[in-house]
Amino acid sequence: MIHAPKNQWRCEKGSSNVGGFAFLPVLLVLIFGAIEFGLVVNADQKAHAVAAAAYNVARYEGSTAADGRRAANELLARYQMELPSDAVTVTRSATEVRVSVRARSDSMIPFHDGWKIDQEVSGPTERIIAR
């Protein structure tokens, strides 16, 4: 009596490739999602640094909002960030300075302009009081 092998009709060659192909899209989404998240965090930190630099200059006694705007533009040039002319607003009163930066992050997603980034820094102005 001749017996046929048990797995004659169920060949499992290549089944590991099918499992790998099913996992590949999930892996790619995770990798590119992590990169996209990094781009957003990087843009957010740069926008905060620009707002903080503008605030630090504009808060000094004798400074103006234009001085803060100039400091923001210098830092934007150093970061090689191109923003619209109204993206950085600096307002200064006698007691407070408020700086707002609106930008968009870079994006790897096709046909996507990037994620919206809003940063605002505010605080008191420097006042020297003679005693």
Backbone torsions as a table, in degrees:
resi	resn	phi	psi	omega
1	MET	NA	132.2	-179.9
2	ILE	-108.2	126.9	179.3
3	HIS	-105.2	137.8	176.8
4	ALA	-81.2	148.7	176.3
5	PRO	-59.2	148.2	-176.9
6	LYS	-60.2	-41.9	-173.4
7	ASN	-96.0	30.8	-176.9
8	GLN	-64.8	-38.3	-176.5
9	TRP	-95.4	-10.5	-179.4
10	ARG	-116.6	80.0	178.5
11	CYS	-80.8	126.4	-177.9
12	GLU	-105.2	16.6	177.2
13	LYS	-67.1	132.4	179.0
14	GLY	86.8	-2.8	-178.7
15	SER	-68.4	-28.8	177.5
16	SER	-69.2	-31.0	176.7
17	ASN	-66.1	-39.7	178.8
18	VAL	-63.5	-41.7	177.4
19	GLY	-64.0	-38.9	177.4
20	GLY	-65.8	-39.2	179.2
21	PHE	-68.9	-29.4	177.3
22	ALA	-72.9	-30.8	-178.5
23	PHE	-84.2	-24.6	-174.8
24	LEU	-59.2	-46.1	178.3
25	PRO	-61.2	-37.5	178.0
26	VAL	-64.0	-43.2	178.9
27	LEU	-63.4	-42.7	179.4
28	LEU	-65.2	-40.5	177.6
29	VAL	-63.1	-40.3	178.5
30	LEU	-65.4	-43.5	-179.1
31	ILE	-65.3	-51.5	-178.2
32	PHE	-69.8	-29.1	173.9
33	GLY	-65.2	-40.0	177.7
34	ALA	-66.0	-39.9	178.0
35	ILE	-65.5	-43.8	178.9
36	GLU	-61.7	-42.6	177.4
37	PHE	-60.9	-41.4	177.8
38	GLY	-62.8	-38.6	177.7
39	LEU	-64.8	-39.1	179.8
40	VAL	-68.2	-44.2	179.7
41	VAL	-63.8	-40.6	178.8
42	ASN	-62.1	-46.2	178.9
43	ALA	-64.2	-37.7	179.0
44	ASP	-64.3	-42.8	179.1
45	GLN	-67.0	-38.9	177.6
46	LYS	-65.2	-42.2	179.0
47	ALA	-63.3	-39.3	178.0
48	HIS	-67.0	-39.2	178.6
49	ALA	-64.3	-39.3	177.9
50	VAL	-64.5	-45.1	179.4
51	ALA	-63.9	-41.5	180.0
52	ALA	-66.5	-39.0	178.8
53	ALA	-65.5	-42.0	178.3
54	ALA	-64.8	-41.1	178.2
55	TYR	-63.4	-45.1	-177.4
56	ASN	-62.1	-31.6	178.0
57	VAL	-81.1	-43.2	-174.6
58	ALA	-73.8	-17.1	-175.7
59	ARG	-80.7	-17.7	-177.9
60	TYR	-68.6	147.5	178.6
61	GLU	-64.3	132.2	-178.1
62	GLY	93.4	-10.0	177.5
63	SER	-84.9	162.8	178.0
64	THR	-124.3	173.0	176.0
65	ALA	-64.2	-32.0	178.2
66	ALA	-64.6	-34.3	176.7
67	ASP	-64.7	-41.9	177.1
68	GLY	-64.6	-41.0	178.1
69	ARG	-63.5	-39.7	177.7
70	ARG	-62.8	-41.6	177.9
71	ALA	-64.2	-39.2	177.9
72	ALA	-64.3	-42.5	179.7
73	ASN	-65.3	-35.9	177.4
74	GLU	-64.7	-42.4	179.5
75	LEU	-70.1	-36.9	175.4
76	LEU	-60.9	-39.6	178.3
77	ALA	-66.6	-37.7	178.6
78	ARG	-66.6	-38.4	177.8
79	TYR	-79.3	-7.6	-177.9
80	GLN	58.6	41.3	176.8
81	MET	-101.3	131.4	176.8
82	GLU	-107.9	116.0	-179.8
83	LEU	-120.5	155.2	174.2
84	PRO	-61.6	161.0	-174.9
85	SER	-64.3	-26.2	-179.4
86	ASP	-96.9	13.5	-176.6
87	ALA	-74.4	-27.6	179.8
88	VAL	-115.0	120.0	176.2
89	THR	-119.2	132.8	179.0
90	VAL	-123.4	121.4	174.8
91	THR	-120.9	137.2	-177.4
92	ARG	-133.5	126.8	172.3
93	SER	-111.4	-172.2	-179.7
94	ALA	-67.9	-24.7	-174.9
95	THR	-121.0	-11.2	-173.7
96	GLU	-144.8	147.2	173.0
97	VAL	-120.9	134.8	178.4
98	ARG	-130.2	125.6	179.0
99	VAL	-121.5	131.3	179.3
100	SER	-126.2	133.4	178.5
101	VAL	-124.2	125.7	176.0
102	ARG	-118.3	126.1	-177.4
103	ALA	-146.8	179.7	173.9
104	ARG	-130.2	142.0	179.0
105	SER	-78.8	163.5	169.3
106	ASP	-71.1	157.7	-178.2
107	SER	-143.8	145.0	175.1
108	MET	-95.1	-6.4	-177.5
109	ILE	-79.2	126.5	179.7
110	PRO	-61.9	141.2	177.9
111	PHE	62.3	25.2	178.6
112	HIS	-119.5	126.8	-176.1
113	ASP	-76.8	-8.1	-177.3
114	GLY	111.2	167.8	-177.8
115	TRP	-87.3	145.7	-178.4
116	LYS	-74.0	131.3	-179.6
117	ILE	-120.7	125.4	175.8
118	ASP	-127.3	124.6	176.3
119	GLN	-129.6	140.1	177.6
120	GLU	-138.3	134.5	176.8
121	VAL	-127.3	132.2	177.1
122	SER	-143.9	155.6	178.8
123	GLY	-178.5	-179.4	-177.1
124	PRO	-76.4	157.4	173.9
125	THR	-84.2	161.0	176.9
126	GLU	-81.6	128.6	177.4
127	ARG	-129.0	125.3	177.9
128	ILE	-95.8	122.6	-178.0
129	ILE	-111.7	119.3	179.5
130	ALA	-81.9	137.2	-179.8
131	ARG	-114.7	NA	NA
